[in-house]
Each structure stands twice: as structure tokens, then as C-alpha cells.
Amino acid sequence: MKKPHVVVLGGNFAGLGSAQKIRAYAEDSVDITLIDRKNYLLYVPNIPAEVFENQDPEKDLTMELYPVLKKDNVNFIQGEINGIDVDNRAVTYIPAERPGAEPQSIQYDYLVIALGNRLAFDKIEGFAEFGDTVSDFYHGNKLREKLHNGTYKGGPIVVGSALFHQGNGAHGLEPYPGGSIPDALAACEGPPVEVALTIADWLKRHNIGDASKVTITTPGEMIAEDAGEKVVGQLLDAAGKMGFNYVNNTGDIVRLTEDTIEFQNGQKIDAELKILFPDWVPHAFLKDLPITDDQGFVITDLYMRNPKYPEILAAGDCAAVTVPKLGAIGHQECDIVGRQIARDRGKMSEEEADQKLKPVVFCIGDMGGGKGFYIRSNSWFGGDTQVLKMGRVPYMLKMQYKTLFMSTKGKTPPWGNEVAEFLAENL
């Protein structure tokens, strides 16, 4: 008999991870096809480290998808996805290898949506002329040139996030007893914290200044609120002692000029460099589908399945339940997706497969100078854990994780988080 066909949309962390987990758990009981507009994985977390060390991030932070997927007998299509017909179980796409291709359609028995989001820099007035970020190779190299070729003159720096429009797709879910998936005003504030700390170290090493030149901003009441009040309090205390400036409750970013950044609350801050993280917006074709919320994020339960169309699953940033938009949570979701499909195919027991999402903020960031920070917390969702560690071990873990991920082609061992937890919290 013909095997069920699993179509995975997206080939970065959540897409690749979902395809690999489905193959590992469901074995050869399904056929798998992965579609992505690019033919490589972009390793985003280490772009800032490369930028501040004046290394081209494109050199070491890509992984070709085709040979990796071929090893697991996963078919790959390089295509731009432009529609989903949920009633006829079909995805439409345009082959993206060369421009001008004709639209195509592919049928599925299971659909895993792991497309991430659009980064809405185009919504920030003046960003193209006066903004910077570290979200991809192009922008990372643009900032690298400013820092290392003398364009940057040593003026004030602002690092912050635009307002995030979350959507209502996770309302009512209870990942921990009495908990919830809260509403966030910023998509993910681990990267702004990391960039602020590392650029302060960079200023000091280049004898241009120190943390007092850097202002960290947040649209919310508290930066990195998902880490928990205890952890954030410790972070802010450390940042204050280092000399950072901190501005909260800014609302959205309204406008950038050559020398300033303006916020929704009316505040204007002088800044030569504006290193920003935007609103995270769902892909346009997802809006108004019966599987998405009022913003276009894919609605799922805590088993990552859509309630109305249980053959449709989601993982990573495109899922409404993924708040904040954090890689560690996406990693948890990939595992759940693989288990759910394996259960349907009779390859895993219901007891083993039905392990609902219990999100944990697991974040390791660079601080510069060979030091890093480590956060493990679930209190925002109703759990009881808040841990912050800073020092050389977290930095080592962050750098070694990239090496491990690349060497295993994305198949990091299941004990990886446990080892990181033990080392960071006990050494």
C-alpha cells in the first residue's frame, strides 16, 4: 500500500528538526518531502559572535540541506510556498531554483508547517537607511563593515526590539497547572540582551568606550520578561553595575533618522548605531486560513496539532504557541511532532507519544570577552524554575553547541540539554 505522505514546510531549525524526528520515530512508515525557498540552513544564533570578531558569518554558519536530507531519505524541493488548501490537502509552491518557474502543487496526508516568520524590518521607517541588525548574513556583514572599517565614529548605540503582535491562537492553553501561554510585547529578547553585552565588550576592547554608550530598550514593562522576574532582576542589576542605560515601556519603534530613534511613547534617543529586532509577522499566505489565528500564526494544541485539522501540525516560530520565538522551544516541538506522527503510524505507544509541550526558556548567550550567560526558566508559563548563570562555561557551551549541531547535521543527542544544564549550573 502507498505510504502516507508527510510534507514539511520550511528547512531551518524547526523544519529540518521535524523531518529528522519524524523519520527517527515513524521510521520508514511514511514518505517525507521538505520544501524551502533556500537550499541551506542558516545558523542564526552565532551571527553576532562572528560580526564582533570581524569574521564573515556566511563562511561557517550554513549547512546544505540536500545531502543532509538525503541521508534520511527525505525528498527536497527548493520552492517558494504560496498557498495551502486545507480541505483538499494540497500545498502550492513555485520552484525557486531559477526565476520564472510555473506554479506547482503537492498533496499531503500530513502537513508540518515550520516556516518561521517574516522579519518585518520594512515596517520600521528609516531602517533601510539608518538601521542595523544581526538576523542574517547580509545585515550582519553590513554592521561588521561599519564596526571594523571606521564608518562607526564611536557615538551612542541603541539596542532594542519593535513591538510584537502576537495573535490569539494560544489563548486558553495550560502548559503547567494553573499556567498559560502569556502575551508578549517583544518576540524574543535574548538576542538584544546578547548584542548589548557583546557590543559593550567590543567598545572596551577597541578603546572606543564602554557600556555607558549603550542603551537597551524594550516595548514592554520588563525586558526578557519570559525569563522570569527573578532572572530579569539579576540581569538588570548586573547591567546597571556595568553602566548600561535601560529604557522600558517604549511601545513600538516609530522612526529612525541618521542620529536618532523615535518610539511610540514619544521618546527620542540619540543614536549613531541602531541595532534592532523587528516585529515577527506570519507569512501572508497563512492569513485568513481556518488553521491560523487573527494574526496568521498556526493554531495548535499542546501536542502541536491543529484542533480542526489534526493532520496539520506546526513547529517553531510560525506556531501560535511558540512564545517567545525561541529555538529551544521549537526544538521541543519538533520532538512532539515526530512522536505524534509515529503514534498514528503504530510506531510508538500513546503513552510514549502524548507528551504535551511544557515550554522552557533555555537561552545561552555571548557576553563578549569569552564569557556568556545561561538562562533556564519556566516560571512565565506557570512553572517553578528560574536560573541565571554567567561566566566562561556558558560561553563554551554556546560555541560548542554550534560545533555539535554542524557535525551531527542537526541531530544533536537527546542528552545535550541535560549536559548543558549540569555544566552551567554546577561548574
Secondary structure, DSSP 8 states (H G I E B T S, - for coil): ----EEEEE--SHHHHHHHHHHHHHHGGGSEEEEEESSSEEE-GGGHHHHHHTT--GGGTSEEEHHHHHHHTTEEEEEEEEEEEETTTTEEEEEE-SSTT---EEEE-SEEEE----EE-GGGSBTHHHH-B--SSHHHHHHHHHHHHSS---S--EEEEE------STTTT--SSTT------SSS--HHHHHHHHHHHHHHHHTTS--GGGEEEE-SSSSTTGGG-HHHHHHHHHHHHHHT-EEE----SEEEE-SSEEEETTS-EEE-SEEEEE--EE--GGGTT-TTB-SSS-B---TTSB-SS-TTEEE-GGGBTT--S--HHHHHHHHHHHHHHHHHHTTSS-HHHH-------EEEEEEEETTEEEEEEE-GGGT---EEEEEEHHHHHHHHHHHHHHHHTTT---TTHHHHHHHHHHH-
